[in-house]
Amino acid sequence: MTGVFEPAPPELGRKWLALDSDNLLGAASSLPDQLGHALEFPPKLEELAEHGPFRHVVVAGMGGSGIAGRVLKALADERSDVPIALSTGYELPRFAGPATLVVAVSFSGGTEETISVARAAIERGAKLWALTGGGALEALARDAGAPVERLPEGIPQPRAAAGAMIASLLLGAEALGFLPGVSGELAEAAAQLRRRVAECEAGSGVAAEVARRIGRTFPLLHGASGLGEVAARRWKTQVNENAKAPAFAGEQPEVCHNELCAFGQGGDVTRQLLTLVNLRLGSEHRQVARRFDLFGELTKEALAGVVDVIASGGGDLARFFDLVMIGDFVSLHLAARDGIDPGPVPILREMKSRLAGER
C-alpha cells in the first residue's frame, strides 16, 4: 500500500522545515487524507463477522497507538450495546474469552505490551484482529489465522498515524455491526479537516494563537468526559513528544471534584507555570459547560492564563478531529519556537532498550 503524505507545506518557512527531520508537519497536514484513505479502503472483516455477535470487545494499544481504542470506547459507550474495554498494559482482562473480540493496535508491530495481550487472546480462544504496520504482531496474528489490517506506508511515527488508526478501527466496528453510521461521520470529519488545514499550514489561526498564549508555560488541558477527554489526552501527549515539554490533562466534570482544590495556595508558582486550555466540543451537558466556565473563573488568579478552544464541524467526531488537528499544530509551534526537532524521541528508545536488556 502506498503512502498518503505530501511534503511539509512551504508556508511554514525554512526554519520549520529545517527542524522537522521526520516531516511531522506533513503528517499533521495529512490528517484528512488519512481519513479519506481509510474510507476508500475500509477493513475487510467478513470472515471475522461470521464469528459474531461478540459479547464484548477489548482494544489493546499503547502510546500513539492507544488513541484509537479510546475514541472507539467514547463513541460506543454512548451508542452501542457492546461494551468496550481498554488494555493499556500486558494483561488481557479476566472476562475475555471465546465471545470476545480483541483488537491489537500497534503502529510498529513490536509493542511488547500489545503483543502480550494478543498472545493471551489466542490462548483463551478470543477472536483477534490486528491493526498494525507489520512486525511481530502481524506475524503472530497471521500464524493464528486472524485478520490483519496494514497501516499505510510512509507514516513517520506512531503519533502521526492517529487518523489512519482511528478511522480503520471505527470502520471495522461499523462493519462488525456495533457502530453503525460512523463512515458518514468520518467523511464529515475529513471535510472539516480540509477546511481547517489551510490556516494551520499557513502558521496562523487558532493553533498559532493558542501556542502564543501558552508561551513558555505548561498547558493544563481540560476536556469533557468522552471525546473531549480523549482530545485533551492527545494534546498532552503531542506536547510531550513533539515539543519535549511537560503538559497535563484533566477531565470535566471530574476535575471539579479534586483538581480545583490544588489552586488554593502556591499561586505565585502556578501563575508562572500553568496555562489552562479548555477544549470545547460544544455538545457538553449544560452543567459541564458551566463547570468549564466556573473552573476558569475560580482559578484564574493562580494561572498564567485561561484559553478556550472551540471546535468546529458537523457532529462530535468532526469536532473531535478538529481539536486533534489544532493540537497537533500547537505542539509543532511550541517545538519550532524552542528550536526543537519534533520527530525523534531518543529517551523512549532508551527506555525500551533498558527494558529489553533486563529480561
Buried (B, 14 or more C-beta within 10 A) or exposed (E): EEEBBEEBBEEBEEEBBEBBEBBBBBBBBBBBBBBBBBBEBBBEBEEBEEEBEBBBBBBBBBBBBBBBBBBBBBBBEEBBEBBBBBBBEBEBBEEBBEBBBBBBBBBBBBBBBBBBBBBBBBEBEBBBBBBBBBBBBBBBBEEBEBBBBBBBEBBBBBBBBBBBBBBBBBBBBBBBEBBEEBBEBBBBBBBBBBEBBEBBBEBEBBBBBBBEBBEEBBBBBBBBBBBBBBBBBBBBBBBBBBBBBEBBBBBBBBBBEEBBEBBEEEEEEBBEBBBBBBBBBEBBEEEBBEBBEEBBEEBBEBBBBBBBBEBBBEBBBBBBBBBBBBBBBBBBBBBBBEEBBBBBBEEEEEEEEEEEEEE
